[in-house]
Amino acid sequence: MLKIGDVLLVSIQVELEDQVVLELQDDLAARIVDSGASGVVIDITAVEIVDSFVGRMLATTAAISRMLDAQTVVVGMRPAVAITLVELGLSLGGVRTALTLEKGLEILARRDDSRPAQL
């Protein structure tokens, strides 16, 4: 996990096994709280295969981030992964997606521009 400004970047470089996903959730939640991050980008460019558990966990991870006041954007989704998620009936509700890391960071930057300043 890297911190870029107020955004945490999570780059997944291995196939997602169930235990790895659960550990990622725990680690990410702790890092959001510790760092005060307001955005999370999960880069899944290296992920070639997902199952229903991993799809649900991506949605759950985004929901946890929202509860901790951080918006999540998933970037780098391969066409086969998108097709699999749709075929499994997983819409990843509440999860923004972008094709590239740059576009994901732009989404989060636009969100920050529209937020009122906090005192």
Stockholm file with secondary structure:
# STOCKHOLM 1.0

chainA/1-119         MLKIGDVLLVSIQVELEDQVVLELQDDLAARIVDSGASGVVIDITAVEIVDSFVGRMLATTAAISRMLDAQTVVVGMRPAVAITLVELGLSLGGVRTALTLEKGLEILARRDDSRPAQL
#=GR chainA/1-119 SS CEEETTEEEEECCSCCCHHHHHHHHHHHHHHHHHHTCSEEEEECTTCCCCCHHHHHHHHHHHHHHHHTTCEEEEECCCHHHHHHHHHTTCCCTTCEEESSHHHHHHHHHHHHHHSCCCC
#=GC SS_cons         CEEETTEEEEECCSCCCHHHHHHHHHHHHHHHHHHTCSEEEEECTTCCCCCHHHHHHHHHHHHHHHHTTCEEEEECCCHHHHHHHHHTTCCCTTCEEESSHHHHHHHHHHHHHHSCCCC
//
